[in-house]
């Protein structure tokens, strides 16, 4: 029976730290191999050129513990490293039930905010098993592996803390599903792109102020989305259809949008968009970005002019959630494996229906209702919430 299976088996924890260089790991285990020990656990971290290497091994079968200590210390000193050897029994204590990944994004990530997150994890009964960095730019992203508490109460506790200390926190359950194929569905206006498409059309029609007034009425709750959509589109009546190409050229992608989609596609994810805007723009985005799914409202065009009406099914708040489910069924991805990203109240049903709902630079009511929020202006920061590191993103770009 191995030491990892028997808590009474004597073990040695060998810790090596100092300036990193090639060959340290091989050298340590070459040294230990002479004593016929078994490896129970290994952990190695390199930070700013300094290595910390921990090896948990069984006590030697062919020599005394003192001989092992002397040999390891001699080897370490020859490389100007420090060594520490601790006696004990067995492996690490079993992790508590309930395991989660906690991703923290900071711009910057301060010691104060890190302390607050760690304290909140402890306060919910969780234990931090491991911490590692996912990215150092354009934001600092770190991931905590946490055990001992269930995901939902941990998510609730950390969402409250994050809002107070100014960092973004995402909490997802640990398990194989995290690396499984997923479907990512995004809102378009002010999420995938920086613009509001109806306002771009309105600028060409000379009715920006009128459109803004209708939008304001909708925000005050005087009009629902469908009413406000019809009222705003009516102001575009008579506009020449050639304006569609002009609006497409004016659309500005959100920083990081191409990187997000390119990386997801290379990892085998499927990606789609749903929009309260118009297919005249989303169809173009689908082709340019290689999206798998796209759905939006359609401006009616007759005899080369916009009629001021939309045709077909209206994509509103409920419609976005319905389309998320439809896309998931077509992609053969369980709803629990979907990720939805949006910024407005009309995205809330979709964000809540998804396995992970991400509020991207969203209104306060949306941030509070979503599973997590990203408040930095880089859309590819969402990749860190999925456990994808900056190094993996860059490696994919070079492939």
C-alpha positions in Angstrom: 0.0 0.0 0.0 1.4 3.4 -1.0 1.9 6.4 1.4 -0.9 8.2 -0.4 -3.2 5.4 0.7 -1.9 4.8 4.2 -1.7 7.8 6.5 0.7 5.9 8.9 3.5 5.4 6.4 6.5 7.5 7.3 7.3 10.2 4.7 9.8 13.0 4.2 8.9 16.4 2.9 11.9 17.8 1.0 11.8 21.5 0.2 14.4 23.2 -2.1 14.5 26.9 -2.7 16.8 29.4 -4.3 17.8 30.8 -7.7 16.3 28.8 -10.5 18.4 27.2 -13.3 18.0 24.2 -15.6 18.5 20.8 -14.0 17.4 21.4 -10.4 14.4 19.1 -10.5 16.3 16.3 -12.2 19.3 16.8 -9.8 17.1 16.4 -6.7 15.4 13.2 -7.9 18.8 11.8 -9.1 20.0 12.4 -5.5 16.9 10.8 -4.0 17.0 7.8 -6.4 20.1 6.4 -4.7 17.9 5.7 -1.6 15.0 3.9 -3.4 12.3 6.2 -2.2 8.8 6.5 -3.8 7.4 9.9 -4.9 4.1 10.7 -3.2 3.6 14.3 -4.3 5.5 17.1 -6.1 4.9 20.8 -6.3 7.1 23.3 -8.0 6.7 27.1 -8.4 9.1 29.6 -10.1 8.5 33.3 -9.3 10.8 36.0 -10.5 13.6 33.5 -11.1 13.3 31.9 -7.7 12.3 28.2 -7.4 10.4 26.5 -4.6 10.4 22.7 -5.2 8.6 20.4 -2.7 8.9 16.7 -2.9 7.0 14.3 -0.6 8.7 10.9 -0.6 8.7 7.7 1.4 11.4 7.3 4.0 14.4 5.4 2.5 14.5 1.7 2.5 18.3 1.3 2.1 19.7 4.0 4.4 18.9 6.1 7.5 17.0 9.3 7.4 20.2 11.1 8.5 22.1 9.9 5.5 19.4 11.2 3.2 19.4 14.6 4.9 23.2 14.9 4.7 23.2 14.0 1.0 20.4 16.3 0.0 21.9 19.3 2.0 25.3 18.6 0.4 23.8 18.6 -3.1 21.8 21.7 -2.4 24.8 23.6 -1.1 26.8 22.7 -4.2 24.2 24.6 -6.3 23.9 27.4 -3.7 20.4 26.3 -2.9 18.7 26.0 0.5 17.1 22.7 1.6 14.7 21.8 4.4 13.6 18.3 5.2 10.7 17.5 7.5 9.7 14.1 8.8 6.0 13.0 9.1 3.5 10.4 8.1 1.4 9.9 5.1 0.2 12.3 2.5 -1.7 15.6 2.6 -4.9 15.5 4.6 -8.0 14.7 2.4 -9.6 17.8 0.9 -13.0 18.8 2.1 -16.1 18.1 0.1 -17.1 20.8 -2.3 -14.4 22.0 -4.7 -14.4 25.2 -6.7 -12.1 27.4 -8.9 -12.1 31.0 -7.8 -10.7 33.4 -10.5 -9.8 36.9 -9.4 -9.1 39.7 -11.9 -7.5 42.9 -10.7 -6.3 46.0 -12.6 -4.1 46.1 -10.5 -4.5 43.3 -8.0 -3.6 44.7 -4.6 -2.4 43.0 -1.5 -5.5 44.4 0.3 -8.0 43.0 -2.1 -6.2 39.6 -2.2 -6.3 39.5 1.7 -10.1 40.3 1.6 -10.8 37.5 -0.9 -8.8 35.0 1.1 -10.5 36.0 4.3 -13.9 35.6 2.7 -13.1 32.1 1.4 -12.0 31.1 4.9 -15.1 32.7 6.4 -17.3 30.5 4.3 -15.5 27.4 5.6 -13.3 27.0 2.5 -9.7 26.0 2.4 -7.3 27.4 -0.2 -5.4 24.4 -1.6 -3.5 26.1 -4.4 -3.0 29.6 -6.0 -1.5 30.3 -9.4 -1.4 33.1 -11.8 -3.3 32.9 -15.1 -2.2 36.3 -16.6 -0.1 39.3 -15.8 -1.5 41.6 -18.5 -3.6 43.3 -19.6 -5.0 42.5 -16.2 -3.6 40.4 -13.3 -5.6 37.1 -13.1 -5.1 34.5 -10.4 -6.9 31.3 -9.6 -7.6 29.8 -6.2 -8.4 26.1 -5.9 -10.8 25.9 -3.0 -12.2 22.9 -1.1 -14.4 22.5 1.9 -17.5 24.5 0.9 -20.1 24.3 -1.8 -19.8 26.5 -4.9 -23.1 28.5 -4.7 -22.6 29.9 -1.2 -19.0 30.6 -2.0 -20.0 32.5 -5.1 -22.6 34.5 -3.2 -20.1 35.5 -0.5 -17.4 36.4 -2.9 -19.7 38.4 -5.2 -20.5 40.7 -2.3 -16.9 41.1 -1.4 -15.8 41.8 -4.9 -18.2 44.6 -5.3 -16.8 46.3 -2.2 -13.1 45.9 -2.9 -13.0 46.6 -6.6 -12.0 43.3 -8.2 -13.8 40.8 -10.5 -14.4 37.3 -9.1 -15.8 34.2 -10.8 -16.6 31.0 -8.9 -17.2 27.8 -10.8 -17.4 24.1 -9.7 -14.2 22.0 -10.2 -14.3 18.9 -12.3 -13.8 17.6 -15.8 -16.6 19.6 -17.2 -14.5 22.8 -17.0 -12.4 21.6 -19.9 -15.3 20.1 -21.8 -16.6 21.6 -25.0 -18.7 24.7 -24.4 -20.9 27.1 -26.1 -20.3 30.9 -25.6 -23.1 33.3 -26.5 -22.6 37.0 -26.4 -24.7 40.1 -26.7 -23.5 42.5 -29.4 -24.1 46.2 -28.7 -21.7 47.4 -25.9 -20.4 43.8 -25.5 -18.9 42.3 -28.6 -18.8 45.8 -30.1 -18.3 49.2 -28.6 -21.3 50.8 -30.3 -25.1 50.8 -30.2 -26.1 49.9 -33.8 -29.4 51.7 -33.7 -27.5 54.9 -32.9 -25.2 54.4 -35.8 -28.2 54.2 -38.1 -29.9 57.1 -36.4 -26.8 59.3 -37.1 -27.2 58.7 -40.8 -30.9 59.5 -40.6 -30.3 62.7 -38.6 -32.5 61.5 -35.7 -30.1 60.7 -33.0 -31.8 62.9 -30.4 -35.2 61.3 -31.1 -33.8 57.8 -30.8 -32.0 58.8 -27.5 -35.3 60.1 -26.1 -37.1 56.8 -26.9 -34.2 54.9 -25.4 -34.5 57.0 -22.2 -38.2 56.3 -22.0 -37.4 52.6 -22.2 -34.8 52.8 -19.5 -37.4 54.6 -17.2 -39.7 51.7 -17.8 -42.3 53.7 -19.8 -41.8 51.4 -22.8 -40.9 47.7 -23.0 -38.1 46.6 -25.4 -40.4 45.7 -28.2 -42.3 49.0 -28.0 -39.0 51.0 -27.9 -37.6 48.9 -30.8 -40.6 49.7 -33.1 -40.6 53.3 -32.0 -36.9 53.8 -32.8 -36.9 51.8 -36.0 -39.9 53.9 -37.3 -37.6 56.9 -37.2 -35.3 55.3 -39.8 -38.1 55.1 -42.4 -37.0 56.2 -45.9 -33.3 55.8 -45.2 -31.4 54.5 -48.3 -30.3 50.8 -47.9 -26.8 51.8 -48.8 -26.4 53.0 -45.3 -26.1 49.4 -44.1 -22.6 49.1 -45.6 -21.6 52.4 -44.0 -22.8 51.2 -40.6 -20.9 47.9 -40.9 -17.8 49.9 -41.6 -18.3 52.1 -38.5 -18.8 49.2 -36.1 -15.8 49.0 -33.6 -15.0 45.7 -32.0 -14.5 45.7 -28.2 -10.8 45.4 -27.3 -10.0 41.7 -27.0 -13.0 40.5 -29.0 -11.0 38.9 -31.8 -8.6 37.3 -29.3 -11.5 35.9 -27.3 -13.3 34.4 -30.3 -10.1 33.1 -32.0 -8.9 31.4 -28.8 -12.3 29.8 -28.1 -12.6 28.5 -31.7 -9.1 27.0 -31.5 -10.0 25.2 -28.3 -13.0 23.7 -30.0 -15.7 25.9 -28.4 -18.7 27.0 -30.4 -19.5 30.8 -30.3 -22.6 32.7 -31.1 -24.2 36.2 -30.8 -27.7 37.3 -30.0 -28.7 40.9 -30.4 -31.6 43.3 -30.1 -29.9 45.0 -33.0 -30.1 43.9 -36.6 -29.1 41.0 -38.8 -27.8 43.5 -41.3 -24.9 43.9 -38.9 -24.8 40.5 -37.0 -24.6 38.5 -40.3 -21.6 40.5 -41.3 -20.0 39.9 -37.9 -20.7 36.2 -38.1 -18.9 36.0 -41.4 -15.9 38.2 -40.4 -15.3 36.5 -37.0 -16.2 32.9 -38.0 -19.1 32.7 -35.5 -21.2 29.5 -35.3 -24.5 31.2 -34.5 -26.0 34.6 -34.9 -29.5 35.9 -34.4 -31.0 39.5 -34.3 -33.9 41.5 -35.5 -34.2 42.3 -39.2 -34.7 45.7 -40.7 -37.3 45.6 -43.5 -36.0 47.0 -46.8 -38.3 47.6 -49.8 -37.2 49.1 -53.1 -33.8 50.0 -51.7 -35.2 51.9 -48.7 -35.7 51.1 -45.0 -39.4 51.0 -44.3 -39.1 51.8 -40.6 -40.3 48.3 -39.6 -38.6 45.0 -38.5 -39.6 41.6 -39.8 -39.7 38.2 -38.2 -39.3 37.1 -34.6 -38.4 39.9 -32.2 -35.2 39.2 -30.2 -35.9 40.7 -26.8 -35.0 39.7 -23.2 -37.0 36.5 -23.3 -35.9 35.9 -26.9 -32.2 35.9 -26.0 -32.7 33.2 -23.4 -34.7 31.2 -25.9 -32.0 31.5 -28.5 -29.3 30.4 -26.0 -31.3 27.2 -25.4 -31.8 26.7 -29.2 -28.1 27.2 -29.9 -27.2 24.8 -27.1 -29.5 22.2 -28.5 -28.1 22.6 -32.0 -24.5 22.5 -30.7 -25.3 19.4 -28.6 -23.9 21.2 -25.5 -25.8 20.9 -22.2 -27.1 24.2 -20.9 -24.9 23.8 -17.9 -21.9 24.0 -20.2 -22.9 27.4 -21.8 -21.4 30.8 -21.1 -23.5 33.9 -21.7 -22.0 37.4 -21.8 -23.9 40.7 -21.8 -24.2 44.2 -20.3 -27.9 45.2 -20.2 -31.1 44.3 -18.4 -32.4 42.6 -21.6 -29.5 40.1 -21.2 -30.5 39.0 -17.7 -32.7 36.0 -18.7 -29.9 34.7 -20.9 -27.2 35.3 -18.2 -29.3 33.4 -15.6 -30.1 30.6 -18.0 -26.5 29.9 -18.8 -24.2 27.7 -16.8 -22.0 30.8 -16.3 -23.5 34.3 -16.8 -20.9 37.1 -17.2 -21.9 40.7 -16.8 -19.4 42.7 -19.0 -19.0 46.3 -18.0 -22.7 46.2 -17.1 -25.3 48.3 -15.3 -25.4 47.7 -11.5 -28.6 45.7 -11.6 -27.0 43.3 -14.1 -23.8 43.0 -12.2 -25.8 42.1 -9.1 -27.9 39.4 -10.8 -25.2 37.7 -12.9 -23.0 34.9 -11.7 -19.9 37.1 -12.2 -18.9 40.4 -13.5 -15.9 41.6 -15.6 -15.4 45.4 -15.2 -12.2 45.8 -17.2 -12.4 46.9 -20.9 -10.9 43.8 -22.4 -13.4 41.1 -23.6 -10.7 38.4 -23.7 -10.5 38.6 -19.9 -13.4 36.2 -20.0 -11.0 33.5 -21.0 -9.4 33.6 -17.6 -12.7 32.8 -16.0 -12.6 29.6 -18.0 -9.2 28.7 -16.6 -7.3 29.6 -19.8 -3.9 31.2 -19.1 -2.3 34.1 -21.0 0.5 31.7 -22.1 -2.1 29.3 -23.6 -3.7 32.2 -25.5 -0.3 33.4 -26.9 0.7 29.8 -27.8 -2.6 29.4 -29.7 -1.8 32.6 -31.6 1.5 31.2 -32.7 0.2 27.8 -33.8 
